[in-house]
Amino acid sequence: MSDMNDDFKVCCEYCDSYVDAGENEVCPNCGGSLREAIIREETKRRLEKIDEEEKQRKILQEEREAKDRDDIFDLIKSVAGSAAGGAIAGGLARAAGEFLKEDLKGAFKKK
Ligand SMILES: [Zn+2]
């Protein structure tokens, strides 16, 4: 139990009281073992943490993808209406790809 923190409370499965499991693995109220409750609580917290990280990662990725799409779309749209728009659009889409790549490289270098 190395990652146990100060406010690690669990619900005793024998007397249903909410007890601090930071000191020992025995319920201070009824003397029952808290081991199962501790394992359950730790598993729950771990899963919640993974859930939260996964959610954050998805949100960031979606925002990034939406922005990339918008940038390229705007660029293509801005020339699509012009006389040579169709021919240029393809080249611009490729250029936009290169530009985004350079942009990413630059972003990494800055850090
Ligand atoms: Zn108890």
Boltz pocket constraint, residues with backbone or C-beta under 6 A from the ligand:
constraints:
  - pocket:
      binder: B
      contacts: [[A, 12], [A, 13], [A, 14], [A, 15], [A, 16], [A, 17], [A, 27], [A, 28], [A, 29], [A, 30], [A, 31], [A, 32]]
      max_distance: 6.0
